[in-house]
Amino acid sequence: MLIAFSVAPSGAPSDGSDRDDASVHDAVAAAVRVVRESGLPHRTTSMFTEVEGPDWDTVMDVVKRATEAVMPFGSRVSLVLKADIRPGYSGELDAKIERLEQAIDESPDR
């Protein structure tokens, strides 16, 4: 199972601190730390973090903990989630990209 998610805080931080810039990099870093510590295969890009796991509960637990890690950075948290649920498959985090690149390389328009 693959999940792509993006999590970001908004509003005043719950710890009462003042932040001068609108950047959310500290909050995103807290979420990505949770993903990395999970040991699951993952990839972070400028917009999303992708996580691969054996089942719904395993992957959603990581997303939940990553979301909770962002909560102190705002009075509310936004979560965007997309899932590819394909039982019996693993290694798709890279395999999907490899199949795409192969299709591009073999395209007659090339």
Buried (B, 14 or more C-beta within 10 A) or exposed (E): BBBBBBBBBEEBBEEEEEBEEEEBEBBBEBBBEBBEEBEBBBBBEEEBBBBBBEEEEBBBBBBEBBBBBBBBBBEEBEBEEEBBEEEEEEEBBEEBEEEEEEEEEEEEEE
